[in-house]
C-alpha cells in the first residue's frame, strides 16, 4: 500500500482508467465476436451490421489510445476480409 499522497492518488487514477479501458475493450471484443458468430451462421446481413459496429468500436478504442492504431487497422482488415469471403460464397 502506498504511503505518499501522490502515490495514493495515482492508484485511484489507475483504477479509474483501468475500468474505462475494460469497458472500451469489451465493446470492440464483443462486436468482433458477434461478427464472427454471424459469419459462422451464414447470416450475412447481421454480419455486415456487426462489422460496422466493430469498426466503429475499434476506431474509438484507437482514438482513445486503448489499443494502438495499427492494431485496430489489422483487426478491421481481418474482419472485413472474413465478411467479404463469406459474402462471396
C-alpha positions in Angstrom: 0.0 0.0 0.0 1.4 3.4 -0.9 2.3 5.9 1.8 2.8 9.1 -0.1 -0.3 11.2 -1.0 0.7 11.3 -4.7 1.1 7.6 -4.9 -2.4 7.1 -3.4 -3.8 9.4 -5.9 -2.0 7.6 -8.7 -3.6 4.3 -7.5 -7.1 5.9 -7.7 -6.4 7.3 -11.2 -5.0 4.0 -12.4 -8.1 2.1 -11.2 -10.4 4.6 -12.9 -8.5 4.3 -16.2 -8.4 0.5 -16.0 -12.2 0.3 -15.6 -12.7 2.7 -18.5 -10.3 0.7 -20.7 -12.0 -2.5 -19.8 -15.4 -1.1 -20.9 -14.0 0.1 -24.2 -12.1 -3.2 -24.8 -15.3 -5.2 -24.0 -17.2 -3.2 -26.6 -15.0 -4.0 -29.5 -14.3 -7.5 -28.4 -18.0 -8.2 -28.2 -18.6 -6.7 -31.6 -15.8 -8.8 -33.2 -17.2 -11.9 -31.5 -20.8 -11.2 -32.8 -19.4 -10.6 -36.3 -17.6 -13.9 -36.3 -20.6 -15.7 -35.0 -22.9 -14.2 -37.7 -20.4 -15.3 -40.4 -20.3 -18.8 -38.9 -24.1 -19.0 -39.1 -24.1 -17.6 -42.6 -26.2 -14.7 -41.5 -24.7 -12.1 -43.8 -27.0 -9.2 -43.1 -26.3 -9.4 -39.4 -22.6 -9.9 -40.1 -22.4 -6.7 -42.1 -24.2 -4.7 -39.4 -22.0 -6.1 -36.7 -18.9 -5.4 -38.8 -19.9 -1.7 -38.9 -20.3 -1.7 -35.1 -17.0 -3.5 -34.7 -15.2 -1.0 -36.9 -16.7 1.9 -35.0 -15.7 0.5 -31.7 -12.2 -0.3 -32.9 -11.8 3.3 -34.2 -12.9 4.7 -30.9 -10.6 2.4 -28.9 -7.7 3.5 -31.1 -8.7 7.2 -30.8 -8.7 6.9 -27.0 -5.4 5.0 -27.1 -6.8 1.9 -25.5 -5.2 0.0 -28.4 -2.6 1.0 -31.0 -4.0 2.4 -34.3 -2.2 -0.3 -36.2 -3.7 -3.0 -34.1 -7.2 -1.5 -34.8 -6.4 -1.4 -38.5 -5.2 -5.0 -38.5 -8.3 -6.2 -36.7 -10.6 -4.2 -39.0 -8.8 -5.6 -42.1 -9.1 -9.2 -40.9 -12.8 -8.9 -40.0 -13.5 -7.2 -43.3 -11.7 -10.0 -45.2 -13.7 -12.6 -43.3 -17.1 -11.0 -44.1 -16.2 -10.4 -47.7 -15.1 -14.1 -48.1 -18.5 -15.2 -46.6 -20.4 -12.9 -49.0 -18.5 -14.3 -52.0 -19.5 -17.9 -51.1 
